[in-house]
Every structure is written in C-alpha cells, then in structure tokens.
Amino acid sequence: MFEYDLAHWTTFLLAALLLNIAPGPDMAYILSHTVTGGRKAGFAAMFGIWSGAFLYVILTALGLAAVVAASATAFNIVKWVGVGYLFWLAIGAFSSKGSALDISKNSNQLDLSAIFKQGMFIHLLNPKVATFFIAFLPQFVVEGAGPVWAQLMLHGTLIIVTAAFVEPPLIYAGDRITGKLRKSQKLQRWLDRALGSVFVTFGVKLAMYER
C-alpha cells in the first residue's frame, strides 16, 4: 500500500511546498490576525484554515467535493453564503473601536475560538478550495499504489503538513515585528480596518469567481 517511487515524492512535495510558499488568501488571513492579535491569534487562524482544508480533503476522498464543484446550484449556494460571511466579518472589523492590546500581559482579550472558527468557515465556504483539491490531488493517484480514496487522503493531508514548515515561522516573524505597535489603541483601530479590507477583498474575489 502507498508504493511510490522517488520521482513521485519529489514532484509532489515540491509542488506542495510551492503551493504553501506562494502568497495567497490563507497566508493573508493568517498574517492579518498575527498583526492585529499577535502570535496566538495567528496560530488560531492557521489551525482554523488547516481544519477547513482537512475537511475538504475528506470530502474529496469521499467524492462529495466533486458534487459541489459539478452542481451549479450547490456551487452557488456555497459561494454566496461564503461571500455574505466574509462581508459580515468585514463589517465587524470596520466597526471595531480598537483596543490597546498587550498580548504578553492579557491574552484573554483575544477570542481565539472565534478566530479559529472564522478560518475554518472561510475555507469551507469557498468552493474554489473544492475545485482545487479535485483538480490537484487526482494527478498524484497511482494505479496499484492503494485505494484511490486513501491516496487522496494521504496527499491532501501532506499538503497541510507541508504548511507547517512555512506558516509558523511567518507567524513568529510577524509577531516580533508588530508586537510593540499593538499597544496603541489608534493603531489597533486601523489594523482592524486593514483586516476588514482583507475580508472585503476575499469577498469580492469569491463573488467574481466562476466555475
């Protein structure tokens, strides 16, 4: 089971690494929360994104993600619910009055579970993710190497594992660079607005996305 040659692993792992290194919505979301809330907020966002991605890996292995991508109705429902959710998050960020936040002294001011859930739902309510996994993972299914569903699960999980070598260092770096800046209430308010702009950008891009 799972019998692959060296060329297979080299090609796949290189592709997975490049996918995680390339700047995109996931990285922007994680770094935005790192800047506004510090290291803990960044990791909460990261684990939320990973959870959403893993659920899509499971759906892909079960063939359910293909239903979302193939059905115009299902695709549009997921898409527009996702757009609405992103704009709702943007409104919350824009209406924030900001708060001087010293992460080292009072991490209770952060709602880490809310950040985690945001990351997970942003991923789940984006049909582009389903389309990506359906298009990418089957390319690495090898006849005779094991059950197709198991091969899809393996490679999808490894994409997420590869992210562990890319995103945590960025979170630590972002936290160190912006740590002192978060103590300013005025700056915190503008950081929240910047996060709101990120959500609006995601929402507009998702609204314009077609199958």
C-alpha positions in Angstrom: 0.0 0.0 0.0 1.2 3.5 -0.9 4.1 2.3 -3.1 5.5 5.3 -4.8 8.9 5.9 -6.4 11.3 8.7 -5.5 10.3 10.8 -8.5 6.7 10.8 -7.4 7.5 12.0 -3.9 9.9 14.6 -5.2 7.4 16.0 -7.7 4.5 16.0 -5.1 6.5 17.5 -2.2 8.0 20.2 -4.4 4.5 21.1 -5.7 3.1 21.1 -2.1 5.9 23.4 -0.9 5.5 25.8 -3.7 1.7 25.9 -3.1 2.3 26.8 0.5 5.0 29.4 -0.1 3.1 31.2 -2.8 1.3 34.3 -1.3 -2.5 33.8 -1.2 -5.7 34.3 0.8 -4.7 31.8 3.5 -1.4 33.4 4.2 -3.0 36.9 4.1 -5.7 35.8 6.6 -3.1 34.3 9.0 -0.7 37.2 8.9 -3.6 39.7 9.2 -4.6 38.1 12.5 -1.0 37.9 13.6 -0.6 41.6 13.1 -3.8 42.6 14.9 -3.8 40.0 17.7 -0.3 38.5 18.0 1.2 35.1 17.8 -1.8 33.3 19.5 -4.2 34.9 17.1 -2.0 33.9 14.2 -1.9 30.3 15.2 -5.7 30.2 15.9 -6.2 31.5 12.3 -3.7 28.9 11.0 -5.3 25.9 12.7 -8.8 27.1 11.5 -7.5 27.2 7.9 -5.9 23.8 8.3 -9.2 22.3 9.7 -11.2 23.7 6.8 -8.7 22.3 4.4 -8.6 18.9 6.0 -12.4 18.7 5.9 -12.2 19.4 2.2 -9.6 16.6 1.8 -12.1 14.2 3.4 -14.9 15.4 1.2 -12.6 15.0 -1.9 -11.7 11.4 -0.8 -15.4 10.6 -0.4 -16.3 12.2 -3.7 -18.6 14.8 -2.1 -16.4 17.8 -3.1 -16.9 16.8 -6.7 -20.7 17.2 -6.2 -20.2 20.8 -5.0 -18.0 21.6 -8.0 -20.2 19.9 -10.5 -23.6 21.2 -9.3 -24.3 24.8 -10.3 -26.8 25.1 -7.5 -24.6 23.7 -4.8 -21.6 25.7 -6.0 -23.5 29.0 -6.0 -25.1 28.3 -2.6 -21.7 27.7 -1.0 -20.2 30.6 -2.9 -22.8 33.2 -1.9 -23.0 32.1 1.7 -19.2 32.5 1.7 -19.4 36.0 0.2 -22.0 37.0 2.8 -20.0 35.6 5.7 -16.8 37.5 4.5 -18.7 40.8 4.3 -20.2 40.2 7.7 -16.8 39.7 9.1 -15.6 42.9 7.3 -18.4 44.9 8.9 -17.4 43.7 12.3 -13.8 44.6 11.7 -14.7 48.1 10.3 -17.0 48.9 13.2 -14.3 47.9 15.8 -13.2 50.8 18.0 -9.8 49.2 18.6 -8.1 48.5 21.9 -4.6 48.8 23.2 -3.7 45.1 23.4 -0.6 43.8 25.2 -0.6 40.2 24.3 2.1 39.2 26.8 0.0 40.5 29.7 -3.6 39.8 28.8 -4.2 37.2 26.2 -7.8 36.8 27.5 -8.8 39.8 25.4 -8.4 37.6 22.3 -11.3 35.3 21.3 -9.1 32.6 19.8 -12.0 30.2 19.3 -13.8 32.8 17.2 -10.7 33.4 15.1 -10.3 29.6 14.6 -13.9 29.2 13.5 -13.6 32.1 11.1 -10.6 30.5 9.4 -12.4 27.1 9.2 -15.6 28.6 7.8 -13.8 30.9 5.4 -12.2 27.8 3.9 -15.3 25.7 3.9 -17.5 28.3 2.3 -15.1 28.8 -0.6 -15.9 26.5 -3.5 -12.6 27.4 -5.1 -11.0 25.1 -2.4 -13.1 22.2 -3.6 -12.2 22.9 -7.2 -8.5 23.0 -6.3 -8.4 19.7 -4.5 -10.5 18.0 -7.2 -8.1 19.2 -9.9 -4.8 18.8 -8.0 -5.0 15.6 -5.9 -6.0 13.1 -8.6 -2.8 13.9 -10.5 -0.9 12.0 -7.9 -3.1 8.9 -7.7 -1.0 5.9 -9.0 -2.7 2.8 -10.2 -2.0 -0.1 -7.9 -0.5 2.0 -5.1 -3.5 1.7 -2.9 -7.2 2.6 -2.8 -8.0 5.8 -4.6 -9.7 7.4 -1.5 -6.7 6.5 0.7 -4.3 8.0 -1.8 -6.3 11.2 -2.0 -6.4 11.4 1.8 -2.7 10.8 2.1 -1.7 13.5 -0.4 -4.2 16.0 0.8 -3.1 15.6 4.4 0.6 16.0 3.3 -0.2 19.4 1.7 -1.4 20.6 5.1 1.6 19.0 6.8 3.9 20.9 4.4 2.3 24.1 5.5 3.7 23.5 9.0 7.2 24.2 7.6 6.1 27.6 6.1 3.4 29.3 8.1 4.5 29.1 11.8 7.9 30.8 11.0 5.9 33.6 9.3 3.7 33.9 12.4 6.6 34.3 14.7 8.3 36.8 12.4 5.1 38.9 12.1 4.5 38.8 15.9 8.0 40.0 16.6 7.8 42.8 14.1 4.4 44.2 15.1 4.4 43.4 18.9 5.0 46.9 20.2 2.7 48.5 17.7 -0.3 46.7 19.0 -0.2 48.7 22.3 -1.5 51.8 20.5 -5.3 51.9 20.5 -5.4 54.2 17.5 -3.1 51.9 15.5 -5.1 48.9 16.7 -8.2 50.5 15.2 -6.5 51.0 11.8 -5.2 47.4 12.0 -8.8 46.2 12.5 -9.8 48.2 9.4 -7.0 46.7 7.4 -8.3 43.3 8.4 -11.7 44.4 7.3 -10.2 45.3 3.9 -8.7 41.8 3.7 -12.2 40.3 4.2 -13.7 42.6 1.6 -11.0 41.7 -0.9 -11.7 38.0 -0.3 -15.4 38.5 -0.7 -15.1 40.4 -3.9 -12.7 37.8 -5.4 -15.1 35.0 -4.4 -18.1 36.8 -5.8 -16.3 37.2 -9.1 -15.2 33.5 -9.2 -16.9 31.3 -11.8 -16.6 27.5 -12.2 
